[in-house]
């Protein structure tokens, strides 16, 4: 499970079993934005009256640039991440985000 979190750039914070963190860099401003998904707030998708998967779409807004990015996430029936995409940016690692924070938020 930890390998998947590292692979997909997310993972719950210590003591946070219901959330995953993702880091998105805006293509235009270079700002890296931290996003937390609460796994209890995913929208279920049904097939034959059973939950077959989960989905969520988030509008992410930069704190410095106020730029709006659209991120979409798909999960299997056990709430394991299977796909993610973002319009206007790219997913990066937590280390990238930490480095930007230590540089005073500069891209």
C-alpha positions in Angstrom: 0.0 0.0 0.0 2.8 2.5 0.8 4.3 1.7 -2.6 1.1 2.8 -4.3 1.0 6.0 -2.3 4.6 6.9 -3.3 3.9 5.9 -6.9 0.8 8.1 -7.2 2.3 11.0 -5.2 -0.1 10.8 -2.3 -0.6 9.2 1.0 -2.3 9.9 4.3 -0.6 12.0 6.9 0.3 10.2 10.2 -2.9 9.3 12.0 -5.0 10.2 8.9 -6.5 6.9 7.6 -9.3 8.6 5.7 -7.3 11.0 3.5 -4.7 11.1 0.7 -2.5 14.0 -0.2 -1.5 15.1 -3.7 0.7 17.8 -5.0 0.0 19.7 -8.2 2.3 22.2 -10.0 0.6 24.8 -12.1 2.0 24.9 -15.6 1.5 28.7 -15.8 2.8 30.0 -12.5 4.8 27.0 -11.3 3.1 27.2 -7.9 2.8 23.8 -6.2 -0.5 23.2 -4.4 -1.2 20.6 -1.8 -4.6 18.8 -2.1 -6.1 16.5 0.5 -8.8 14.1 -0.6 -11.1 12.8 2.1 -11.8 9.2 1.1 -15.2 9.3 2.9 -16.4 12.0 0.6 -15.9 10.2 -2.7 -18.9 9.7 -5.1 -19.9 6.1 -5.6 -20.5 4.8 -9.1 -22.9 1.8 -9.4 -23.1 -1.2 -11.6 -26.0 -3.7 -11.1 -27.0 -2.0 -7.9 -23.6 -2.4 -6.3 -20.8 0.1 -5.8 -18.3 -0.6 -8.6 -16.0 2.3 -8.2 -15.6 5.9 -6.7 -14.9 9.2 -8.4 -14.2 12.8 -7.4 -13.4 16.0 -9.2 -11.8 18.9 -7.4 -11.1 22.5 -8.4 -7.8 23.4 -6.9 -6.9 27.1 -6.4 -3.4 28.4 -5.8 -2.8 30.5 -2.7 -0.4 32.9 -4.5 -1.6 32.8 -8.1 -5.3 32.1 -7.5 -5.0 30.0 -10.6 -7.8 27.3 -10.9 -6.9 23.8 -11.9 -9.2 20.8 -12.4 -8.2 17.5 -10.9 -10.1 14.2 -11.4 -9.5 11.0 -9.4 -10.9 7.4 -9.9 -10.8 4.7 -7.3 -11.8 1.0 -7.3 -14.5 -0.4 -5.1 -12.0 -0.6 -2.2 -11.1 3.1 -2.6 -7.7 2.3 -4.0 -6.5 5.0 -6.5 -6.6 3.7 -10.1 -6.3 6.9 -12.2 -5.7 10.6 -11.7 -5.5 13.6 -14.1 -5.2 17.3 -13.9 -5.9 20.1 -16.4 -3.5 23.0 -16.4 -0.8 21.3 -14.3 1.1 18.2 -13.4 1.3 16.0 -10.3 4.6 16.3 -8.4 6.0 14.8 -5.2 5.7 15.9 -1.7 9.5 16.6 -1.7 8.9 19.1 -4.6 6.2 20.9 -2.5 8.4 20.9 0.7 11.3 22.4 -1.4 9.1 25.2 -2.7 7.8 25.9 0.8 11.4 26.2 2.1 12.2 28.6 -0.7 9.5 31.0 0.5 6.9 29.6 -1.9 8.9 30.6 -5.0 8.5 28.3 -8.0 
